[in-house]
Amino acid sequence: MKSLNYLLVSLSLIVVLGSCTKEPEKPVVKPPVTQKAYKVPAFAGTSSFQYVEKQVAFGPRVPNSEAHKSCASWIVGTLKSFNWEVIEQEFIATAFTGDKLESNNIIAQYNPSAKRRILLSAHWDTRPFADSPINEKDVNKPIDGADDGASGVGVLMELAEVISQNPIDAQDLGIDIILFDSEDYGDSSGESKDSYCLGSQYWSKNKHTPGYNAEFGILLDMVGSESPRFTKEEGSMYFAGPVMNKVWQLAQDMGMNDKFVNDQSSMILDDHYYVNTIAKIPMIDIINRPKETETGFGHYWHTHDDNMEIISQNTMKDVGQLLTAVIYRAASGKF
């Protein structure tokens, strides 16, 4: 009986212990996060051209002028009409001449609540002097700035319109367009440090949202002339090389090899420099750098030839279509 009792007790213990033993918990498998596959919409370039015409029609957009104030109101109103949220970051900048410049960085936000963000920018002011070293005509008069300023603004305004018509979910991507002011009121002699790009310097130190960040940024500067040569600018490659290489590869895949060349050009001081070094956001500069010119820029640069006669709708169409592809591929998780 002893052996039988022992067996019964043992069996009882096994049952009791077995009932107290929990089965191992199965790991919780979260469903994969999927991003919507967005189709890249068409970018016509027609509105870009018209937006450049409109800016030039105001006259030179030099800070403290009536043309500057009127153009700002028009830009803000147009961007708001696309249902973008617009912030006017007004500030007083001190020019190298000592003049106090009433300045205004215009910031348009799409999906402002989105965590993933891309920053696009251009400058909307114009040069107060026509002081190119190859110019001797009306040196002390301000220029129209059809390409140097207005072309980048025109492309970004049409892009805002395209995005408003082809929505992107806030969970996928947010976009910020910043039109920097007081970029071109600098000392051409090079003797005054940081005299250019006053708007981007101010914004980089005083972001419109505390702690603002973006995955990357793209600056447009002089993107509207016929037959441009967009090079891999040295500063862009240093601070944001992977971004530049992807953008250039995409442009070439889209058949823009004649415009987006693999040649590397010397570093220039432009708005992207301060966004990179102060705001710490990797930003590239898409800027026309023709071969074998005395200034390193187009023949019209900082002269009165920077007018509507040099503007090409086809060039702005290509640049705009490239940016559109970048945005919608990024929203789809494919950039």
Phi, psi and omega in degrees: 000330181300317182292326179290315177300319179300319181294318180295319178297317181298317179296321179298318180297320180298317180297314181297312181296321180296324181287339180269349182273123180277145174289143179302137181289138178280138179297142179282120180262112180279141178296144181297142177281120182248140176257146179295140177273107183267138173277139179281115180286165180281147177239113189279325184087348181296312179295322179305312180299315180295323179292327175292315178304316182296316179298314181296327181296334177292337187100178179304129185267062181274133179309144182082358180264160176294324178300320179298312181294317182294319180294320178301315180299319180293316179300312181300313181297321180293315180296322177295327180294342176270007180068030170267147175277130187241134176242132173257114181263090184273140181202163176255121178255148177256117180284165179298340179279349185095351179294143175268121186255121175285106191244160186207106171279123182261119187242119178248132184241133173244130186054061184298341179275349183293141179280318177282126184223149174235138182252127177238141183209165173201174173249146186249356177273170179233161183293129181281353180225151175257063192258032172301143180297345179259008181248137177235004185257126176046052185299326185267010178257144180291156183257163179292325179062043179296318178266314183281079180128295190293325183296315178296320178297316180300316179297316183291328177291318177294323178298320176299321179294316180299316181294322179296330180272346181228078192300148174242135181291142181298331180290344183261319184191146170238149182233139175239129173251121177242119176260104185284145179253168175051040177280323193255020180259052184251172182272110183290345179286341180082003183280337181260112182294136176058034181278341176268171171057045183292326180292317180289328175296316181295312182297320182298332178267344184221067184300147184296336175232124179304132180078008181304141174212160176220154180296320176195170179225156176227125178258136175250128179213118183059068183241024186237003184270165179292139175051059180284163175233099180269117184254170175274089183298138189303318180295320177297319180292324181292313185272330187215044183306312180301323179293313181299317181298321179292319179295315181295319179296319178296317179300317180291324176296334180270007176087023182255031182302330182288338181259315182260096186262158182276000179295139176264135180247166184294156181292139177235154177271107180221178184305326182297332181300315183284327176295322178290313189274331181258308181282342178063035175249124181294115184229138176254163181241117171266108186216141182285122179232083182297158177280146167052054171243154185296326183265343185088358178233186180297158183299337184271352187303126180056035173229174179280001174278355177279074184228187185296340182295337183263359186275133181244120176297325181296321178296314180293328176298315180295314180297316179295321179293324177297312179297322178299317178297318179300312183298309186284332172291320177297319179297331179272000182076027185240017178239000000 
